[in-house]
Amino acid sequence: MVCTSQPLAAQAGLDAPRWQWIRDKIVEVEPDFPEDLANSLKERGHEVIRKENKLDFGRGQIIQRTHSKECREMRKLL
């Protein structure tokens, strides 16, 4: 979703900080989620839960079509 809503390269989209909406104003974030972003969410009234394990957010994969009609696969390595 990051790649379609923001002008980021595919790998940058996979590397972007991940969060997950749980319910109401409760969100979970990755262990290395930037503190300034977490604080910004808290200032807006969200409860931010920092998870200990990145794997709680799953893994990301992208197949990107290039102008030459070739596809390349990129995987996020942990």
N, C-alpha and C positions, 0 to 999 in steps of 0.2 A: 504494500500500500504506500510505503514511503516513496517509491520510485514514480508512482503515478500522481501523487499529490504534491510533490516537490521536485525541482529539477536536479536530482542527484544521479550520479552514475550508479549502475547496478550494484557494484561492490560496496559503495558508500551506503546504499540503502540497506544492505545486509549488515553493515557495521554500525548503523545508527543505534542509539540507545533504545532498548525495548521496554515497553510497559504493557500492562494488561488491566483493563477495566474489570473489576470484580462485581460490584453492584453499587448503587447510589453514588457516593463520592469516594469510594474506596478503590485505589489502584495499587497494583504491585509493580515494582521496578526491579531491573537486574541489579546485581551486587555493585557493578561499576557505573551505574546510572549517575550522570553528573549531579553533584550536590546542589548546584544553583537551579537546575531544572526541578529537582525534587522540592526545594524550598519554594519555588514559584507555584508549584501545585498546592503546597500546604497553605500558602498565603491566599489562595483562591478557595480554601475551605475543603480541600481533599485530604483524606487520610492516606498517607503514602507508606506502604509496607515494602521494605527492601528485602528481597529474597536472597538467600545465601548461595543458591545454586543457579547458574545460568541455564542449565538444562531444563529448569522448570518452564522456560519459555520456548522450548523446542529448538528446531534448527531451521535455517532458511536455505532455499535453493532458488536459483533463477536460470531460466533459459532465455537468452537475449538474442533477438534477431538483428543482424547487422544490415547495413545497406547493400552488401554484396549477396544477400539472401542466404548467407550461412548462419548457422546457429552455434552459439558457444555456451557451454554450461559452466556456471560458477557456483562453488559451494563455500559456505562459511566454515572455516576450519576453527575448531576450538583449541 
